[in-house]
């Protein structure tokens, strides 16, 4: 949520953190970089997505949810629009596809969370 708040500050040109909105964008980029590095690239664990837990010792390590993945999607899409950098657009597209494939059923029902032990099905 910090990254989304920083993007809002940059988009709305809110002052306070620095004399220009670039500091807000830099903060949002830092949050993006931290979250992007946590995307699960192992195909055996639901073909991607962001785990709810930060590491294997956390009780949420075995699940992936809409909030974390949705927030990273939102941040990536907004960074893509704001900066014009295609890497953010690619991440947004990747997450959109992952969310559609793993947390949204064909009938439109959405899941809050899916479990990696069930390959997020």
N, CA, C and O atoms as a GROMACS GRO file, in nm:
protein
  484
    1UNK      N    1   0.081  -0.120   0.000
    1UNK     CA    2   0.000   0.000   0.000
    1UNK      C    3   0.086   0.127   0.000
    1UNK      O    4   0.041   0.232  -0.047
    2UNK      N    5   0.208   0.117   0.052
    2UNK     CA    6   0.297   0.234   0.050
    2UNK      C    7   0.326   0.277  -0.093
    2UNK      O    8   0.329   0.397  -0.123
    3UNK      N    9   0.348   0.182  -0.179
    3UNK     CA   10   0.376   0.215  -0.319
    3UNK      C   11   0.259   0.284  -0.386
    3UNK      O   12   0.278   0.377  -0.464
    4UNK      N   13   0.138   0.239  -0.356
    4UNK     CA   14   0.019   0.302  -0.414
    4UNK      C   15   0.001   0.443  -0.360
    4UNK      O   16  -0.037   0.534  -0.434
    5UNK      N   17   0.028   0.462  -0.233
    5UNK     CA   18   0.018   0.596  -0.174
    5UNK      C   19   0.121   0.690  -0.236
    5UNK      O   20   0.092   0.806  -0.264
    6UNK      N   21   0.242   0.640  -0.258
    6UNK     CA   22   0.346   0.722  -0.321
    6UNK      C   23   0.308   0.758  -0.464
    6UNK      O   24   0.331   0.871  -0.508
    7UNK      N   25   0.249   0.664  -0.536
    7UNK     CA   26   0.205   0.695  -0.673
    7UNK      C   27   0.097   0.801  -0.673
    7UNK      O   28   0.099   0.891  -0.756
    8UNK      N   29   0.003   0.792  -0.581
    8UNK     CA   30  -0.102   0.893  -0.571
    8UNK      C   31  -0.042   1.030  -0.544
    8UNK      O   32  -0.083   1.130  -0.602
    9UNK      N   33   0.056   1.034  -0.455
    9UNK     CA   34   0.122   1.161  -0.425
    9UNK      C   35   0.189   1.219  -0.550
    9UNK      O   36   0.179   1.339  -0.576
   10UNK      N   37   0.256   1.134  -0.627
   10UNK     CA   38   0.321   1.181  -0.750
   10UNK      C   39   0.218   1.226  -0.853
   10UNK      O   40   0.231   1.331  -0.915
   11UNK      N   41   0.115   1.144  -0.870
   11UNK     CA   42   0.012   1.176  -0.970
   11UNK      C   43  -0.062   1.305  -0.936
   11UNK      O   44  -0.100   1.381  -1.025
   12UNK      N   45  -0.083   1.328  -0.808
   12UNK     CA   46  -0.156   1.448  -0.765
   12UNK      C   47  -0.063   1.564  -0.731
   12UNK      O   48  -0.108   1.670  -0.687
   13UNK      N   49   0.068   1.542  -0.751
   13UNK     CA   50   0.169   1.646  -0.726
   13UNK      C   51   0.165   1.697  -0.581
   13UNK      O   52   0.170   1.818  -0.556
   14UNK      N   53   0.156   1.604  -0.488
   14UNK     CA   54   0.152   1.638  -0.345
   14UNK      C   55   0.293   1.668  -0.297
   14UNK      O   56   0.386   1.592  -0.324
   15UNK      N   57   0.309   1.776  -0.228
   15UNK     CA   58   0.439   1.815  -0.173
   15UNK      C   59   0.452   1.764  -0.030
   15UNK      O   60   0.354   1.719   0.030
   16UNK      N   61   0.570   1.772   0.023
   16UNK     CA   62   0.591   1.733   0.161
   16UNK      C   63   0.710   1.642   0.176
   16UNK      O   64   0.791   1.661   0.266
   17UNK      N   65   0.722   1.541   0.091
   17UNK     CA   66   0.834   1.449   0.099
   17UNK      C   67   0.958   1.512   0.036
   17UNK      O   68   1.070   1.490   0.082
   18UNK      N   69   0.939   1.588  -0.067
   18UNK     CA   70   1.050   1.651  -0.138
   18UNK      C   71   0.996   1.768  -0.218
   18UNK      O   72   0.875   1.792  -0.222
   19UNK      N   73   1.086   1.840  -0.280
   19UNK     CA   74   1.043   1.958  -0.355
   19UNK      C   75   0.980   1.923  -0.489
   19UNK      O   76   0.919   2.009  -0.552
   20UNK      N   77   0.994   1.800  -0.533
   20UNK     CA   78   0.929   1.759  -0.658
   20UNK      C   79   0.872   1.619  -0.647
   20UNK      O   80   0.906   1.544  -0.555
   21UNK      N   81   0.787   1.585  -0.741
   21UNK     CA   82   0.718   1.456  -0.734
   21UNK      C   83   0.807   1.337  -0.769
   21UNK      O   84   0.764   1.223  -0.753
   22UNK      N   85   0.929   1.361  -0.817
   22UNK     CA   86   1.018   1.251  -0.850
   22UNK      C   87   1.051   1.166  -0.728
   22UNK      O   88   1.071   1.045  -0.741
   23UNK      N   89   1.058   1.226  -0.611
   23UNK     CA   90   1.086   1.149  -0.489
   23UNK      C   91   0.974   1.049  -0.461
   23UNK      O   92   0.999   0.938  -0.416
   24UNK      N   93   0.850   1.089  -0.487
   24UNK     CA   94   0.736   0.998  -0.470
   24UNK      C   95   0.745   0.883  -0.570
   24UNK      O   96   0.720   0.768  -0.536
   25UNK      N   97   0.781   0.915  -0.693
   25UNK     CA   98   0.795   0.812  -0.796
   25UNK      C   99   0.908   0.717  -0.758
   25UNK      O  100   0.894   0.595  -0.773
   26UNK      N  101   1.018   0.771  -0.710
   26UNK     CA  102   1.129   0.686  -0.667
   26UNK      C  103   1.087   0.591  -0.555
   26UNK      O  104   1.128   0.475  -0.552
   27UNK      N  105   1.006   0.640  -0.462
   27UNK     CA  106   0.957   0.555  -0.354
   27UNK      C  107   0.868   0.443  -0.411
   27UNK      O  108   0.880   0.328  -0.371
   28UNK      N  109   0.780   0.479  -0.502
   28UNK     CA  110   0.693   0.379  -0.564
   28UNK      C  111   0.775   0.275  -0.641
   28UNK      O  112   0.744   0.156  -0.636
   29UNK      N  113   0.878   0.320  -0.711
   29UNK     CA  114   0.965   0.228  -0.784
   29UNK      C  115   1.036   0.132  -0.689
   29UNK      O  116   1.053   0.014  -0.720
   30UNK      N  117   1.079   0.183  -0.574
   30UNK     CA  118   1.146   0.098  -0.475
   30UNK      C  119   1.052  -0.011  -0.424
   30UNK      O  120   1.091  -0.127  -0.412
   31UNK      N  121   0.929   0.027  -0.395
   31UNK     CA  122   0.830  -0.072  -0.351
   31UNK      C  123   0.806  -0.174  -0.463
   31UNK      O  124   0.802  -0.294  -0.437
   32UNK      N  125   0.790  -0.126  -0.585
   32UNK     CA  126   0.772  -0.216  -0.700
   32UNK      C  127   0.888  -0.315  -0.708
   32UNK      O  128   0.866  -0.435  -0.720
   33UNK      N  129   1.012  -0.265  -0.702
   33UNK     CA  130   1.129  -0.352  -0.714
   33UNK      C  131   1.130  -0.460  -0.607
   33UNK      O  132   1.161  -0.576  -0.635
   34UNK      N  133   1.097  -0.423  -0.484
   34UNK     CA  134   1.092  -0.522  -0.376
   34UNK      C  135   0.986  -0.628  -0.401
   34UNK      O  136   1.010  -0.747  -0.382
   35UNK      N  137   0.868  -0.585  -0.444
   35UNK     CA  138   0.759  -0.679  -0.469
   35UNK      C  139   0.784  -0.763  -0.595
   35UNK      O  140   0.758  -0.883  -0.596
   36UNK      N  141   0.835  -0.701  -0.699
   36UNK     CA  142   0.862  -0.773  -0.825
   36UNK      C  143   0.961  -0.887  -0.802
   36UNK      O  144   0.948  -0.995  -0.859
   37UNK      N  145   1.059  -0.860  -0.716
   37UNK     CA  146   1.159  -0.964  -0.686
   37UNK      C  147   1.098  -1.083  -0.613
   37UNK      O  148   1.155  -1.191  -0.614
   38UNK      N  149   0.982  -1.065  -0.551
   38UNK     CA  150   0.916  -1.171  -0.477
   38UNK      C  151   0.819  -1.253  -0.562
   38UNK      O  152   0.762  -1.350  -0.513
   39UNK      N  153   0.798  -1.216  -0.687
   39UNK     CA  154   0.708  -1.297  -0.772
   39UNK      C  155   0.764  -1.437  -0.785
   39UNK      O  156   0.884  -1.456  -0.808
   40UNK      N  157   0.679  -1.534  -0.769
   40UNK     CA  158   0.717  -1.676  -0.772
   40UNK      C  159   0.732  -1.720  -0.916
   40UNK      O  160   0.633  -1.735  -0.988
   41UNK      N  161   0.855  -1.742  -0.957
   41UNK     CA  162   0.881  -1.782  -1.096
   41UNK      C  163   0.876  -1.933  -1.117
   41UNK      O  164   0.882  -1.980  -1.231
   42UNK      N  165   0.865  -2.009  -1.009
   42UNK     CA  166   0.862  -2.154  -1.022
   42UNK      C  167   0.726  -2.198  -1.075
   42UNK      O  168   0.623  -2.171  -1.014
   43UNK      N  169   0.726  -2.265  -1.187
   43UNK     CA  170   0.601  -2.307  -1.249
   43UNK      C  171   0.527  -2.412  -1.164
   43UNK      O  172   0.406  -2.427  -1.178
   44UNK      N  173   0.598  -2.482  -1.080
   44UNK     CA  174   0.529  -2.582  -0.997
   44UNK      C  175   0.443  -2.519  -0.889
   44UNK      O  176   0.361  -2.587  -0.828
   45UNK      N  177   0.461  -2.390  -0.863
   45UNK     CA  178   0.383  -2.319  -0.763
   45UNK      C  179   0.291  -2.219  -0.830
   45UNK      O  180   0.308  -2.098  -0.816
   46UNK      N  181   0.195  -2.268  -0.902
   46UNK     CA  182   0.087  -2.185  -0.958
   46UNK      C  183   0.131  -2.096  -1.073
   46UNK      O  184   0.064  -1.997  -1.103
   47UNK      N  185   0.239  -2.127  -1.137
   47UNK     CA  186   0.283  -2.053  -1.256
   47UNK      C  187   0.302  -1.904  -1.232
   47UNK      O  188   0.270  -1.824  -1.320
   48UNK      N  189   0.350  -1.865  -1.118
   48UNK     CA  190   0.378  -1.724  -1.091
   48UNK      C  191   0.297  -1.670  -0.976
   48UNK      O  192   0.250  -1.745  -0.890
   49UNK      N  193   0.280  -1.539  -0.974
   49UNK     CA  194   0.205  -1.474  -0.868
   49UNK      C  195   0.291  -1.445  -0.746
   49UNK      O  196   0.402  -1.495  -0.731
   50UNK      N  197   0.237  -1.362  -0.660
   50UNK     CA  198   0.304  -1.318  -0.539
   50UNK      C  199   0.247  -1.394  -0.421
   50UNK      O  200   0.126  -1.398  -0.401
   51UNK      N  201   0.335  -1.455  -0.342
   51UNK     CA  202   0.289  -1.527  -0.223
   51UNK      C  203   0.243  -1.428  -0.117
   51UNK      O  204   0.291  -1.315  -0.111
   52UNK      N  205   0.149  -1.472  -0.034
   52UNK     CA  206   0.099  -1.387   0.072
   52UNK      C  207   0.205  -1.368   0.180
   52UNK      O  208   0.221  -1.257   0.232
   53UNK      N  209   0.278  -1.473   0.213
   53UNK     CA  210   0.383  -1.465   0.313
   53UNK      C  211   0.514  -1.420   0.253
   53UNK      O  212   0.543  -1.446   0.136
   54UNK      N  213   0.593  -1.352   0.333
   54UNK     CA  214   0.719  -1.295   0.284
   54UNK      C  215   0.830  -1.401   0.271
   54UNK      O  216   0.919  -1.388   0.187
   55UNK      N  217   0.824  -1.506   0.353
   55UNK     CA  218   0.921  -1.614   0.342
   55UNK      C  219   0.859  -1.743   0.397
   55UNK      O  220   0.747  -1.742   0.449
   56UNK      N  221   0.932  -1.852   0.384
   56UNK     CA  222   0.879  -1.983   0.420
   56UNK      C  223   0.843  -1.997   0.568
   56UNK      O  224   0.765  -2.086   0.603
   57UNK      N  225   0.896  -1.912   0.654
   57UNK     CA  226   0.863  -1.921   0.796
   57UNK      C  227   0.730  -1.852   0.828
   57UNK      O  228   0.677  -1.869   0.938
   58UNK      N  229   0.676  -1.778   0.736
   58UNK     CA  230   0.551  -1.704   0.757
   58UNK      C  231   0.433  -1.796   0.727
   58UNK      O  232   0.436  -1.874   0.633
   59UNK      N  233   0.327  -1.786   0.809
   59UNK     CA  234   0.213  -1.877   0.793
   59UNK      C  235   0.142  -1.859   0.658
   59UNK      O  236   0.066  -1.948   0.618
   60UNK      N  237   0.162  -1.750   0.589
   60UNK     CA  238   0.097  -1.728   0.461
   60UNK      C  239   0.179  -1.771   0.340
   60UNK      O  240   0.141  -1.743   0.226
   61UNK      N  241   0.290  -1.838   0.364
   61UNK     CA  242   0.379  -1.877   0.255
   61UNK      C  243   0.310  -1.970   0.156
   61UNK      O  244   0.344  -1.969   0.037
   62UNK      N  245   0.217  -2.050   0.201
   62UNK     CA  246   0.152  -2.147   0.114
   62UNK      C  247   0.031  -2.095   0.039
   62UNK      O  248  -0.045  -2.173  -0.017
   63UNK      N  249   0.012  -1.964   0.038
   63UNK     CA  250  -0.104  -1.911  -0.034
   63UNK      C  251  -0.068  -1.787  -0.115
   63UNK      O  252   0.032  -1.720  -0.089
   64UNK      N  253  -0.152  -1.760  -0.212
   64UNK     CA  254  -0.139  -1.641  -0.296
   64UNK      C  255  -0.277  -1.576  -0.299
   64UNK      O  256  -0.378  -1.645  -0.312
   65UNK      N  257  -0.281  -1.444  -0.287
   65UNK     CA  258  -0.412  -1.380  -0.275
   65UNK      C  259  -0.430  -1.264  -0.372
   65UNK      O  260  -0.336  -1.221  -0.439
   66UNK      N  261  -0.552  -1.217  -0.378
   66UNK     CA  262  -0.587  -1.108  -0.468
   66UNK      C  263  -0.532  -0.974  -0.425
   66UNK      O  264  -0.496  -0.892  -0.510
   67UNK      N  265  -0.523  -0.949  -0.295
   67UNK     CA  266  -0.477  -0.818  -0.249
   67UNK      C  267  -0.333  -0.790  -0.290
   67UNK      O  268  -0.304  -0.689  -0.354
   68UNK      N  269  -0.244  -0.880  -0.254
   68UNK     CA  270  -0.102  -0.859  -0.287
   68UNK      C  271  -0.078  -0.851  -0.435
   68UNK      O  272  -0.010  -0.761  -0.484
   69UNK      N  273  -0.134  -0.947  -0.508
   69UNK     CA  274  -0.116  -0.948  -0.654
   69UNK      C  275  -0.188  -0.831  -0.720
   69UNK      O  276  -0.138  -0.773  -0.816
   70UNK      N  277  -0.307  -0.798  -0.669
   70UNK     CA  278  -0.382  -0.686  -0.724
   70UNK      C  279  -0.312  -0.552  -0.700
   70UNK      O  280  -0.312  -0.466  -0.787
   71UNK      N  281  -0.255  -0.536  -0.581
   71UNK     CA  282  -0.182  -0.411  -0.552
   71UNK      C  283  -0.058  -0.398  -0.639
   71UNK      O  284  -0.029  -0.289  -0.688
   72UNK      N  285   0.015  -0.506  -0.657
   72UNK     CA  286   0.132  -0.498  -0.744
   72UNK      C  287   0.091  -0.472  -0.888
   72UNK      O  288   0.158  -0.397  -0.959
   73UNK      N  289  -0.018  -0.533  -0.933
   73UNK     CA  290  -0.071  -0.504  -1.066
   73UNK      C  291  -0.102  -0.356  -1.079
   73UNK      O  292  -0.063  -0.292  -1.176
   74UNK      N  293  -0.174  -0.301  -0.981
   74UNK     CA  294  -0.212  -0.160  -0.981
   74UNK      C  295  -0.089  -0.070  -0.986
   74UNK      O  296  -0.083   0.023  -1.066
   75UNK      N  297   0.008  -0.098  -0.902
   75UNK     CA  298   0.130  -0.018  -0.897
   75UNK      C  299   0.206  -0.025  -1.029
   75UNK      O  300   0.252   0.077  -1.080
   76UNK      N  301   0.220  -0.145  -1.084
   76UNK     CA  302   0.292  -0.160  -1.210
   76UNK      C  303   0.222  -0.086  -1.324
   76UNK      O  304   0.287  -0.020  -1.405
   77UNK      N  305   0.090  -0.096  -1.330
   77UNK     CA  306   0.015  -0.028  -1.435
   77UNK      C  307   0.030   0.124  -1.424
   77UNK      O  308   0.047   0.193  -1.525
   78UNK      N  309   0.024   0.174  -1.303
   78UNK     CA  310   0.035   0.319  -1.284
   78UNK      C  311   0.177   0.368  -1.311
   78UNK      O  312   0.196   0.476  -1.367
   79UNK      N  313   0.277   0.290  -1.271
   79UNK     CA  314   0.415   0.326  -1.304
   79UNK      C  315   0.437   0.324  -1.455
   79UNK      O  316   0.508   0.409  -1.509
   80UNK      N  317   0.377   0.228  -1.523
   80UNK     CA  318   0.389   0.221  -1.669
   80UNK      C  319   0.332   0.348  -1.732
   80UNK      O  320   0.394   0.408  -1.820
   81UNK      N  321   0.215   0.388  -1.688
   81UNK     CA  322   0.151   0.508  -1.743
   81UNK      C  323   0.231   0.633  -1.709
   81UNK      O  324   0.249   0.721  -1.794
   82UNK      N  325   0.280   0.641  -1.588
   82UNK     CA  326   0.349   0.762  -1.541
   82UNK      C  327   0.488   0.777  -1.605
   82UNK      O  328   0.526   0.886  -1.646
   83UNK      N  329   0.562   0.664  -1.613
   83UNK     CA  330   0.701   0.671  -1.660
   83UNK      C  331   0.716   0.638  -1.809
   83UNK      O  332   0.813   0.680  -1.872
   84UNK      N  333   0.621   0.564  -1.864
   84UNK     CA  334   0.634   0.518  -2.002
   84UNK      C  335   0.728   0.399  -2.018
   84UNK      O  336   0.757   0.358  -2.130
   85UNK      N  337   0.776   0.345  -1.907
   85UNK     CA  338   0.868   0.231  -1.909
   85UNK      C  339   0.791   0.102  -1.931
   85UNK      O  340   0.702   0.068  -1.852
   86UNK      N  341   0.825   0.030  -2.037
   86UNK     CA  342   0.753  -0.091  -2.074
   86UNK      C  343   0.768  -0.205  -1.974
   86UNK      O  344   0.684  -0.295  -1.970
   87UNK      N  345   0.875  -0.203  -1.893
   87UNK     CA  346   0.891  -0.313  -1.797
   87UNK      C  347   0.774  -0.316  -1.697
   87UNK      O  348   0.732  -0.423  -1.653
   88UNK      N  349   0.724  -0.198  -1.662
   88UNK     CA  350   0.610  -0.194  -1.570
   88UNK      C  351   0.483  -0.245  -1.639
   88UNK      O  352   0.403  -0.316  -1.578
   89UNK      N  353   0.465  -0.209  -1.764
   89UNK     CA  354   0.349  -0.257  -1.840
   89UNK      C  355   0.354  -0.409  -1.856
   89UNK      O  356   0.251  -0.476  -1.848
   90UNK      N  357   0.473  -0.463  -1.877
   90UNK     CA  358   0.488  -0.609  -1.891
   90UNK      C  359   0.452  -0.680  -1.761
   90UNK      O  360   0.385  -0.783  -1.763
   91UNK      N  361   0.495  -0.624  -1.648
   91UNK     CA  362   0.460  -0.683  -1.519
   91UNK      C  363   0.310  -0.675  -1.496
   91UNK      O  364   0.250  -0.772  -1.450
   92UNK      N  365   0.250  -0.561  -1.528
   92UNK     CA  366   0.105  -0.546  -1.510
   92UNK      C  367   0.030  -0.649  -1.594
   92UNK      O  368  -0.064  -0.711  -1.546
   93UNK      N  369   0.072  -0.668  -1.718
   93UNK     CA  370   0.007  -0.766  -1.805
   93UNK      C  371   0.025  -0.908  -1.751
   93UNK      O  372  -0.068  -0.988  -1.752
   94UNK      N  373   0.145  -0.938  -1.704
   94UNK     CA  374   0.173  -1.070  -1.646
   94UNK      C  375   0.083  -1.096  -1.526
   94UNK      O  376   0.026  -1.205  -1.513
   95UNK      N  377   0.071  -0.998  -1.438
   95UNK     CA  378  -0.012  -1.016  -1.319
   95UNK      C  379  -0.160  -1.022  -1.353
   95UNK      O  380  -0.235  -1.099  -1.293
   96UNK      N  381  -0.204  -0.942  -1.449
   96UNK     CA  382  -0.344  -0.947  -1.492
   96UNK      C  383  -0.377  -1.088  -1.541
   96UNK      O  384  -0.479  -1.145  -1.502
   97UNK      N  385  -0.291  -1.142  -1.625
   97UNK     CA  386  -0.313  -1.278  -1.676
   97UNK      C  387  -0.311  -1.380  -1.563
   97UNK      O  388  -0.393  -1.472  -1.561
   98UNK      N  389  -0.217  -1.363  -1.470
   98UNK     CA  390  -0.209  -1.458  -1.359
   98UNK      C  391  -0.335  -1.452  -1.274
   98UNK      O  392  -0.391  -1.556  -1.238
   99UNK      N  393  -0.380  -1.332  -1.241
   99UNK     CA  394  -0.503  -1.317  -1.162
   99UNK      C  395  -0.622  -1.379  -1.234
   99UNK      O  396  -0.702  -1.450  -1.173
  100UNK      N  397  -0.633  -1.353  -1.364
  100UNK     CA  398  -0.744  -1.409  -1.442
  100UNK      C  399  -0.740  -1.561  -1.446
  100UNK      O  400  -0.844  -1.627  -1.441
  101UNK      N  401  -0.620  -1.617  -1.455
  101UNK     CA  402  -0.605  -1.763  -1.464
  101UNK      C  403  -0.620  -1.835  -1.330
  101UNK      O  404  -0.663  -1.950  -1.327
  102UNK      N  405  -0.587  -1.768  -1.219
  102UNK     CA  406  -0.580  -1.838  -1.092
  102UNK      C  407  -0.679  -1.792  -0.985
  102UNK      O  408  -0.709  -1.869  -0.893
  103UNK      N  409  -0.729  -1.672  -0.995
  103UNK     CA  410  -0.819  -1.625  -0.889
  103UNK      C  411  -0.957  -1.583  -0.940
  103UNK      O  412  -1.042  -1.544  -0.861
  104UNK      N  413  -0.978  -1.590  -1.070
  104UNK     CA  414  -1.110  -1.556  -1.124
  104UNK      C  415  -1.161  -1.675  -1.206
  104UNK      O  416  -1.097  -1.717  -1.302
  105UNK      N  417  -1.276  -1.727  -1.166
  105UNK     CA  418  -1.336  -1.839  -1.237
  105UNK      C  419  -1.403  -1.792  -1.365
  105UNK      O  420  -1.431  -1.673  -1.382
  106UNK      N  421  -1.428  -1.886  -1.455
  106UNK     CA  422  -1.493  -1.853  -1.582
  106UNK      C  423  -1.630  -1.789  -1.563
  106UNK      O  424  -1.673  -1.710  -1.647
  107UNK      N  425  -1.698  -1.822  -1.454
  107UNK     CA  426  -1.831  -1.765  -1.430
  107UNK      C  427  -1.823  -1.626  -1.365
  107UNK      O  428  -1.926  -1.567  -1.332
  108UNK      N  429  -1.700  -1.575  -1.346
  108UNK     CA  430  -1.682  -1.441  -1.291
  108UNK      C  431  -1.658  -1.435  -1.142
  108UNK      O  432  -1.623  -1.330  -1.089
  109UNK      N  433  -1.678  -1.548  -1.073
  109UNK     CA  434  -1.653  -1.548  -0.929
  109UNK      C  435  -1.504  -1.535  -0.904
  109UNK      O  436  -1.422  -1.596  -0.972
  110UNK      N  437  -1.471  -1.455  -0.805
  110UNK     CA  438  -1.331  -1.438  -0.769
  110UNK      C  439  -1.299  -1.506  -0.638
  110UNK      O  440  -1.385  -1.519  -0.551
  111UNK      N  441  -1.176  -1.548  -0.624
  111UNK     CA  442  -1.128  -1.608  -0.501
  111UNK      C  443  -1.045  -1.505  -0.424
  111UNK      O  444  -0.973  -1.425  -0.484
  112UNK      N  445  -1.057  -1.507  -0.295
  112UNK     CA  446  -0.972  -1.424  -0.209
  112UNK      C  447  -0.830  -1.478  -0.209
  112UNK      O  448  -0.734  -1.403  -0.222
  113UNK      N  449  -0.820  -1.608  -0.194
  113UNK     CA  450  -0.690  -1.672  -0.178
  113UNK      C  451  -0.692  -1.807  -0.247
  113UNK      O  452  -0.795  -1.873  -0.254
  114UNK      N  453  -0.576  -1.848  -0.296
  114UNK     CA  454  -0.562  -1.984  -0.347
  114UNK      C  455  -0.436  -2.043  -0.284
  114UNK      O  456  -0.344  -1.971  -0.245
  115UNK      N  457  -0.433  -2.174  -0.275
  115UNK     CA  458  -0.325  -2.244  -0.205
  115UNK      C  459  -0.225  -2.302  -0.303
  115UNK      O  460  -0.263  -2.361  -0.404
  116UNK      N  461  -0.097  -2.284  -0.273
  116UNK     CA  462   0.006  -2.338  -0.362
  116UNK      C  463   0.006  -2.490  -0.363
  116UNK      O  464   0.039  -2.551  -0.465
  117UNK      N  465  -0.030  -2.552  -0.252
  117UNK     CA  466  -0.030  -2.700  -0.247
  117UNK      C  467  -0.132  -2.759  -0.345
  117UNK      O  468  -0.119  -2.874  -0.387
  118UNK      N  469  -0.233  -2.679  -0.381
  118UNK     CA  470  -0.333  -2.723  -0.480
  118UNK      C  471  -0.305  -2.661  -0.616
  118UNK      O  472  -0.392  -2.661  -0.703
  119UNK      N  473  -0.184  -2.607  -0.636
  119UNK     CA  474  -0.146  -2.537  -0.759
  119UNK      C  475  -0.244  -2.424  -0.792
  119UNK      O  476  -0.269  -2.393  -0.908
  120UNK      N  477  -0.299  -2.364  -0.686
  120UNK     CA  478  -0.389  -2.248  -0.698
  120UNK      C  479  -0.512  -2.277  -0.783
  120UNK      O  480  -0.560  -2.189  -0.854
  121UNK      N  481  -0.563  -2.399  -0.776
  121UNK     CA  482  -0.683  -2.435  -0.852
  121UNK      C  483  -0.803  -2.432  -0.761
  121UNK      O  484  -0.915  -2.459  -0.806
   0.00000   0.00000   0.00000
